[in-house]
């Protein structure tokens, strides 16, 4: 498949994954664009023997998110200003988001970073537990257990609202 076809097929799931991880539409758009730009620029480095293009683009997106978090918190915590921004509500819903989506994103925001990452990889990337385990350096059963606990927390959050 050519890059344009892969982009058309995978843009929405990659964007949903990034949005789930960061909880902010504008930031998700920026990080998703950066991931796709990087994939386009380095498409000659893609090796189908190491995995699918889907796994590759989600790994790039994951790395962009992690880099953003590292840089964001370093800038915020090393500066003497901006503390209120660190603890402010990160998600401003877009006009096309329904109440259920907003509630789900709010519930996801209560998960810890590892749980957010696992939920996003499982439900937005289309990866199975074995593939997720390889990406996050966990055992397959560890991924399954952590996902079960995270989904249980999400169900409780959604039920309590």
Protein Blocks (a to p, Z undefined) as FASTA:
>chain_A
ZZklmmmmmmmmmmmmmmmmnopaklmmmmmmmmmmmmmmmmmmpcfklocfklmmmmmm
mmmmmmmmmmmmmmmmmpmghklmmmmcfbdcdfklcfklmmmmmmmmmpcfklmmmmmm
mmmnopafklmmmmnopafklmmmmmmmmmmmmmmmmmmZZ
